[in-house]
């Protein structure tokens, strides 16, 4: 699903991953984190695509909301498991979105 109701300015957290050989429990935890993130103050939405390289972009009202999500205890525990078990590599980028536009064929 493409988020198309956001109004700039807002922030995007781009989480790019390569999974390791061991992914048992990964998808369940990813779903749990998606549900938990939706409950965080300042959360605006998410888009995700997974193949050889996974890309998840979450959208946030401000940097404080991103920091609060980063410091959420359940998110911290999931991140630690991910580093230990699921991820071969990941990169995280935080960007301020100042402008956007799109297209939809009807």
C-alpha positions as CSV (number, residue, x, y, z in Angstrom):
1,X,0.0,0.0,0.0
2,X,1.3,3.5,-0.9
3,X,0.7,6.2,1.8
4,X,-0.9,9.1,-0.1
5,X,-2.5,11.2,2.6
6,X,0.7,12.6,4.2
7,X,1.2,16.4,4.2
8,X,4.8,17.7,4.2
9,X,6.8,18.5,6.1
10,X,7.3,15.1,7.9
11,X,10.1,12.6,8.3
12,X,10.8,9.3,6.6
13,X,12.8,6.5,8.2
14,X,14.2,4.3,5.5
15,X,15.2,0.9,6.8
16,X,17.0,-1.2,4.2
17,X,17.9,-4.9,5.1
18,X,19.6,-8.0,3.9
19,X,18.4,-11.1,5.9
20,X,20.7,-13.8,7.1
21,X,20.0,-17.5,6.6
22,X,18.1,-17.7,9.9
23,X,14.8,-16.0,9.6
24,X,12.6,-18.1,12.0
25,X,10.3,-15.7,13.8
26,X,11.3,-12.7,11.7
27,X,8.0,-12.1,9.9
28,X,6.0,-12.5,13.1
29,X,8.2,-9.9,14.8
30,X,8.1,-7.6,11.8
31,X,4.3,-7.7,12.0
32,X,4.3,-7.1,15.8
33,X,6.6,-4.1,15.3
34,X,4.3,-2.7,12.6
35,X,1.4,-2.9,15.0
36,X,3.3,-1.4,17.8
37,X,4.6,1.5,15.7
38,X,1.1,2.4,14.7
39,X,0.3,3.1,18.4
40,X,3.3,5.5,18.8
41,X,2.6,9.2,19.1
42,X,3.7,10.9,15.8
43,X,3.4,7.8,13.6
44,X,2.0,8.6,10.2
45,X,2.3,5.4,8.1
46,X,4.5,2.8,6.6
47,X,5.4,1.3,3.2
48,X,7.4,-2.0,2.8
49,X,8.8,-4.2,0.1
50,X,10.7,-7.4,0.8
51,X,12.8,-9.5,-1.6
52,X,16.6,-10.0,-1.7
53,X,16.8,-6.5,-0.2
54,X,14.0,-5.4,2.1
55,X,13.0,-1.8,2.3
56,X,10.6,-0.4,4.9
57,X,9.8,3.3,5.0
58,X,8.0,4.6,8.1
59,X,6.7,8.1,8.3
60,X,6.8,10.3,11.4
61,X,5.6,13.7,12.5
62,X,8.9,14.8,13.9
63,X,12.4,13.7,15.1
64,X,11.2,13.4,18.7
65,X,8.6,10.8,17.6
66,X,11.4,8.9,15.8
67,X,13.6,9.0,18.9
68,X,10.8,7.8,21.1
69,X,10.2,4.8,18.7
70,X,13.9,4.0,18.7
71,X,13.9,3.9,22.5
72,X,10.7,1.9,22.8
73,X,11.7,-1.1,24.9
74,X,9.9,-3.7,22.7
75,X,11.4,-2.2,19.6
76,X,14.9,-2.2,21.3
77,X,14.5,-5.9,22.1
78,X,13.4,-6.7,18.5
79,X,16.4,-4.7,17.2
80,X,18.8,-6.7,19.4
81,X,17.3,-10.0,18.2
82,X,17.5,-8.8,14.6
83,X,21.2,-7.9,14.9
84,X,21.9,-11.3,16.6
85,X,19.8,-13.5,14.4
86,X,18.0,-12.1,11.4
87,X,20.1,-9.5,9.7
88,X,23.2,-10.0,7.6
89,X,23.2,-6.2,7.1
90,X,21.0,-3.2,7.5
91,X,21.2,0.6,6.9
92,X,18.9,3.2,8.4
93,X,18.4,6.7,7.0
94,X,16.3,9.5,8.4
95,X,15.1,12.2,5.9
96,X,12.9,15.2,6.1
97,X,10.3,15.3,3.4
98,X,9.6,18.8,2.3
99,X,7.7,18.1,-0.9
100,X,5.9,15.2,-2.5
101,X,3.7,14.4,-5.5
102,X,2.2,11.3,-7.1
103,X,0.0,9.8,-9.7
104,X,-2.8,7.3,-9.7
105,X,-4.5,5.8,-12.8
106,X,-8.2,5.5,-12.4
